[in-house]
Each structure stands twice: as structure tokens, then as C-alpha cells.
Amino acid sequence: MPYTTMLQHSPPLPSRRHPKVLVILGATGAGKSKLSVDVASTFFPNSEIINSDKIQLYRGLHITTNKMTLSQQLGVTHHLLGQFDPVKSMSPSEFRSLGSTIISGILARWRLPIIVGGSNSLIYALLVKRFDPDSDVFNGSKPDPVSSELRYNCCFIWVNVFLPVLNEYLNQRVDSMLDSGMVDELDEFYHSPEFNSVSETGLKKAIGVPEFKKYLTNDCTKYEEDLYEEAVRNVKENTCQLAKRQMGKIQRLREGKWDLRRVDATTAFKAAMGLDSEKAAKIWGRQVVETSVKIVNRFLKDE
């Protein structure tokens, strides 16, 4: 069945007495944001998206942080996307409180909350029943146990791409971001009057900001080309390392008995990198979108 005709089979949203939340997670670049908009705009128009990417929370650096543009959002309501002043960073506890309020508002409007983002620490803080801000379930040689007691009835969709394929795509994405004006954006950021007041633990942590510091603030032009190439290499390497760390955190959640439904987008990414956009779109629709919609339909039907 073509995925564009599946809307009529989507069930009504459940009662607020049984609050349900859809969570789309995955490594950076795996297509979480695209899938969330595809699902919300076409199949579940009574949905609203909550961003859980800790860098995309802040205003500024739209290219560098890879925020969805208004046109890419396809009219779907987005919360916590580029909404906050970068002067102050948001803690997981603050995100938990704010996210809970937004979820309550969405449910009160008889709509489906869709939580989307790669910051698994924020997702964990928001969803667990008892959150300890001093506990670390992801890092260290002996991380704390992952809690499986959640505050909401959650459907987890894990968009996964085979890591070597994802790494190749991420390298191409960095090149595309550079072509779109990433360096000019960073240069403006570094030389803005507000730069020194931006939190060191928020927007300045965005990949690209520290990597391009030498190139954009160096007074000597002799090694300018070398500094640029070094910055690009570091951005690509650190982006791939971030994806690997995020995959590790997702595995931690699976080991903690979180019921993550894995949806494989590898074939669609291979087609996209082969410059066959029409074939890639068909594979994405059939293997990723249709599969996800079926998972969500079953979730919403279950009492």
C-alpha cells in the first residue's frame, strides 16, 4: 500500500486518561527530524513536535546546528526549536520541567506529542518517573543503572543507519553545510558583540564553533588554507564521533529495557548518496515512513 494513502487507516488519538507520547531518536544525521515531519504532516496531523536536541534549543547558528527551516517543517508546530537565548544554557532538570508542561498542553488539546532529537540525556531526564540530576546513566566506566519506569506511555522509534554509511553521509552533509554558508555564519557569530556573553556550555558547544576558532580568529594569514582544512577535518571527525557516542547511549537505553523499535534507514541513505533522489525518496517512504506509521498505529490502538 503506498504510504501516501495510509492516512485513512490512522486511528484516533487515545483518551487523555491514557496519555501517549511518540519518541523518535537516533544518531545525528539519521533522519529523525525528517521522519517526524513526514509522520506528523501526512499521517498524524493532530501532532506537535518537541525538540530534544540540546544545541538546537538556542537561537542562532541555523546552518551550523542544522535546524529545520520553516519550509522544511511543513506547517507542523515545533516547540523548543531555536527558542532560547544562548546566554544561559538549559540543564536537564529545566528541560524536564519545561518539556512536561508542553506535553501536558499538547495532550490537553487532544493532540499527540512527538519528542524528537539526538540528546538522549535530555530524553532520559524528561521521560523517567524519578529523575536524579546527580545520576549519570550514560558515561563513565560504571554508569548508574538506567531506569525503565517512565512517566508516559511511550512509543519509541529508533531511526538507525549502519555506522560506516552514516559516517560517509555525515561527511557529505558537512560539505553541504559549508557550501550553504556555515563559515560565514560562524565568522559572524565569533565577531558579534554578544559572543563573549554566550554560555560556554550551550551554543558554543555546537560542532563547528571550537573547530573553526583558529581559522576565524587567527591574525596570521600565512597558514590560512591549512587552518581551514584542519577545521573541516575536525568538524567531520567530531560529527562522526558524536554519532558513535549517541548510538552507544541508545544501546544503554535498550539494555535498560526501553522498548525501542528499530527502523533501518541504511538503504535509503545509500540511494541518497548515490545521487538518485527519486529512488531514495521511494525507499525512505516504503522502508522508513510506512514502517514507522504502522508502529505508531498499533501503539495508538492498544489500550
N, C-alpha and C positions, 0 to 999 in steps of 0.2 A: 504494500500500500504506500503510495507516495506520501512523504512526510508532510507535504503542504495540505493534504486532505484529512489529516488526523485530528484537527481541532474539534470536529463534531463528536469525537469519541472522548474528549476530555471531561472528567466528572466534575460536578460542582464542588466547591470548597467545603470542607468539613465544618461542623459547628465550632464556635469559639470555646465550647466546653472541652474540646479535644484539640488544642492548638497544635498545628503542624507547621514545620519550618523546613524549607528546602535549603541545603547547603551544597554549593559547588566549589570544590577545592582541587588543587593540583599545583604543580611546579610553575614557576614563572614562564610565560610564553606558551603554555599548554592549551590555551584557548578557553579558559574559564569565563572571561568576560563575554566573549563572542557567544558561547553556548548559553549563558544566562540571558542575553538579549534575544537570541533565537527562540529560546523556550518561552520567555515572557511575552514577547511581541506577537508571536504567531499562535501559540498553543494555550497559554495561560495568561490572557490579557488582564486578569484580575490579580496581578502580581506587582510587587515593588522590590527593587534590588537594594541591598545594603552592602556597601563596600567594606571589606575587611582586609585591605592591603594597607599596612601601616604607613607607607610612604605616600600613597595616593590620597590619604586623608587630608593632606595640606594643599593650600593654594600654591600655584606656581610650578614651573618646570614641567609643562604638559608633555613635551616631547620626551624629555629625559626619563620621566616616570611612567611614560606610556599610558597616560589616561585616555579613556574613550572620549572621543569628541561628541558633541551634541548630536550630530548626524548619525554617528555610529550607535548611539543609544536608542535610536528608532522610537523615540517618544516614551520609552519606559521610564518611570520615576526611579531616580537613583538617590540614595541617601549616603551621606558621609564621603562623598567623592569630591575632593578638592575644596572642601568646605571650611577648613580651619586655618587660622593664622599660623604660619610656620615659626613664629617667635617662641611658642610654647609647644612642647611635644606631649602627646597623649599617652598615658600609662594604660596597661591592660585593664586595670580596675576602672579607670574612667571610661574606657571603651565598653566594658561590660555594662556599666550603668546607663550610658547613652544608648547603646545598642538595644538594651532591654526595653527602654522607653519607646524607641522607634518600632520594635517588634510589636509591642502592645498596641501602638497606634495603628499599625497595618492590620493587625487581627481585628481591632475594633471596627475597621472599615470593611470587614469581611473579605479581606484580600490575603494573598499568600506571600509571606516574607521569603525572599531568596537572598541568602548570605553568600557573597562571592569574594574570594581573594586568596592570596597565597600566604598570608601571615597566619600560620597555624597557631601561633601563640595567642593571637587575638581571638581566633575562632574558639580555641580551648577556653579562654577566660570568659567569653560570652556564654558558652553553652553548658559548662559543667554546673551541677547543682550547688556544689560548695567549692568556691574558688579561693585558693590561698595565694595572695600575691607574692609571698616569700618562697613558694614552692616552684621548682623548675623541673618539668617533666620531660624536657627535650634535650638538655645539654649536660655536659659533664660525664665523667666515667661511670657514675652511678646515679642517673637521673631518678627523680621521685616517680612513684607509680602513677600511671595515667588513670584518671577516674572515668568510669563508664556510666556514672549516674548523671543524666542530663536533665536540664530544666524544661526542655521541649521535646515533643515527638518529632524526631529529625529524620529526613531522608538525605543521605549523603551520596553525592555523585562525585567520584574521583576521576577527573579527566587525566588520562595518563598517556604519555608519549615515550617510547623507547629512548633511553637517555642519549645514546650516540646520535640518533636522529634529531632529538630536541636540541642538542648542542649545536649541530650544523644549522638548524633553523635559527637559533639564538644569535649565532654569528652573523647570519644574513640579516636578521632583524636589527642588529646594531648598525650594520652598514646602511640600512634603510633609514634609521633614525638620524644618522649623520647626514645623509642626503636631504633629510627633511628640515635640517637647521638646528640640530642638537647643540653643536659647538657655539653657534651664535647665541642660543638660549642660555647656555652655561656662562658665556662671557658676560652677557647682560646681568646674570644673577650674581656673578663674582664682583662686578663693579657697581652694583646697585647700592644706594645709601643704606638699605635695610639689611645688607648681607651680614654684617657683624652681629646683628641682633637675632638672627635666625638660630633656633635651637641646634646645638651640636648633636643631639640625639634624635632629631626628626628629619627634616628635609635635607640637611647636609649629609645624611647617611645614604641618600639616593646614589645608586651606582652611576658613576659618571662625574659626580661632584668632586670627590677626592682624587679620582684618577686623572682628571684634566687640570688639577691645580697648578702643577709645574708649568704646563704649557700655557695656561691662561694668565699666570701671574709672573712669569719669568721675564726679566728685563733684557736678558741676552738673546739676540736673535740668531746667533751662530748655529745653535743646535735645535732650532725651532722645528724642523721637519722630523728629527729624531724624537723629540719630545712628543710630538703629535702621534707618531706611530706607536710609541711606547704607551701612550694613554689609550689608544684604540685597543691594543693588545690586552691591556689590563682590564678595560671595560668588558671585553669579550670573555676573558678568563674568569673574572669575578662574577659575571652573569651566569656562566655555566656552573661555577661553584655554588652559587645561590640555589640554582635548580636542584643540584645534588643534595644540598642540605635540606631543602624543602621536601624532597622525596623521602629522606630519612625521617623527618618529623611525621610525615603521613604514615610511614611504616610503624612508628611508635604508636600512633592512634589506632591502627589496625591491631597491633599487639595488645592494646588496652581494651579490646573488644568493641571498638566503634565499628558499626556495620557500614563499611564503605563499599559502595557499588562501583566497581572499576569499569570505566568506559574507555576503550582503546582508540586513540586518535592518530596512531602512528601512520597508517596507510594514507590518511587524508593529508598529513604533513608531507609525506614523501611526494605525493602528487603535486602539492602546492610548490614545493621546492623544485619540482621538475617543470615548473612554469606552465602547467596545464591547469589553469584556474577553473575551467568548466568541469573537468574531471574531478578536481579537488573538492569543488562545491557539492557535486553529486555524492561523493564518498562521505564527506562531512555530514551531509543531510541524512544519508542512509545509515551510516555506522555510528555516528555520534549523536545527532539530534534525535532521530527516531528511537534509538535505544534509550536515550535519556527520558524521552517523553513517556515511553512505556513504563519505565521505572517509576516516574512521578505519578502516572495514572494509577498504578497498583497501590502506591503509597496513599494516595488520597482516597481510594475506595475502601481501604482497610479501616475498620473501626477500632 
